Each structure stands twice: as C-alpha cells, then as structure tokens.
Amino acid sequence: MDLELYGVDDSFCMKLDQDDALLGSYPVDDGCRIHDSQISSLDTGLVSAMMNPWGSMMAV
C-alpha cells in the first residue's frame, strides 16, 4: 500500500512510508486526508469499487 498524506488545502504533505510507525508519529491534523495512490491507479472496476472508501479516508 502506498499511503500519502494531504493537508486541509489538498496539498501533498508527505508519503507515509515507515511501515513500523504509528499514525500519531506523522503530522496529521484535523481535515487532513490519507490517500492510497496504489488503489487509485487500479484499472479493475470491481476492486476499485470495493476499495474506494479507503482512498477518501479522513484523519480525525
């Protein structure tokens, strides 16, 4: 999974690429979003439809 962190204004902040790090160790604020760039690049409609909610997950 390739996770990316986007800020409140939808600007790219950083890749969340440390597999052993907790989400709290990243600078996540209210309104930020986590995007899975690997899922959004899939061409299969069924997998994309099943996984789409993860691509728009909001950090709280």
Secondary structure, DSSP 8 states (H G I E B T S, - for coil): --EEEE-TTS-EEEEE--TT--GGGS---TT-EEEEHHHHT---HHHHHHHHHHHT-B--
